[in-house]
Amino acid sequence: MSDSIVNFDNVEYNERHQDVLSVLADGRGTISLIADETGTTRPHIKAELQWLVHHDLVKDVADGVFEITASGRDMLD
């Protein structure tokens, strides 16, 4: 997947984002772990994570290790 510019303006929070946040609510995770837990492909998870990071719901805490933020936890409530 290229590092091209992604336009997030036309994408709304959806069930796929919810699934990623639910996995991360249990602890930090990688793209591979989240893909395995959700049954989704790694390219799709990467795109979902980019959107979630852009909206401050998830943060990349280490090279490819993601963690839910307080705002992300609020979305699960």
WOQUI-V280124 format. One record per residue. RES is the residue in one letter. SS is DSSP state (H for helix, E for strand, C for the rest). PSI is psi in whole degrees, -180 to 180 (999 if undefined). Layout:
BEGIN
RES|SS|PSI + RES|SS|PSI
END
This chain:
BEGIN
M|C|133 + S|C|165 + D|C|39 + S|C|162 + I|C|132 + V|C|133 + N|C|113 + F|C|-4 + D|C|-29 + N|C|7 + V|C|130 + E|C|157 + Y|C|134 + N|C|-176 + E|H|-35 + R|H|-40 + H|H|-42 + Q|H|-43 + D|H|-44 + V|H|-46 + L|H|-38 + S|H|-41 + V|H|-46 + L|H|-18 + A|C|-23 + D|C|-6 + G|C|177 + R|C|154 + G|E|158 + T|E|169 + I|H|-44 + S|H|-44 + L|H|-47 + I|H|-41 + A|H|-44 + D|H|-44 + E|H|-32 + T|H|-12 + G|C|27 + T|C|155 + T|C|154 + R|H|-42 + P|H|-38 + H|H|-41 + I|H|-41 + K|H|-43 + A|H|-42 + E|H|-42 + L|H|-39 + Q|H|-43 + W|H|-45 + L|H|-40 + V|H|-45 + H|H|-35 + H|C|15 + D|C|32 + L|C|-20 + V|E|151 + K|E|149 + D|E|104 + V|E|-19 + A|E|174 + D|C|93 + G|C|13 + V|E|123 + F|E|153 + E|E|141 + I|E|145 + T|C|174 + A|H|-40 + S|H|-38 + G|H|-41 + R|H|-38 + D|H|-34 + M|H|-24 + L|H|-19 + D|C|999
END
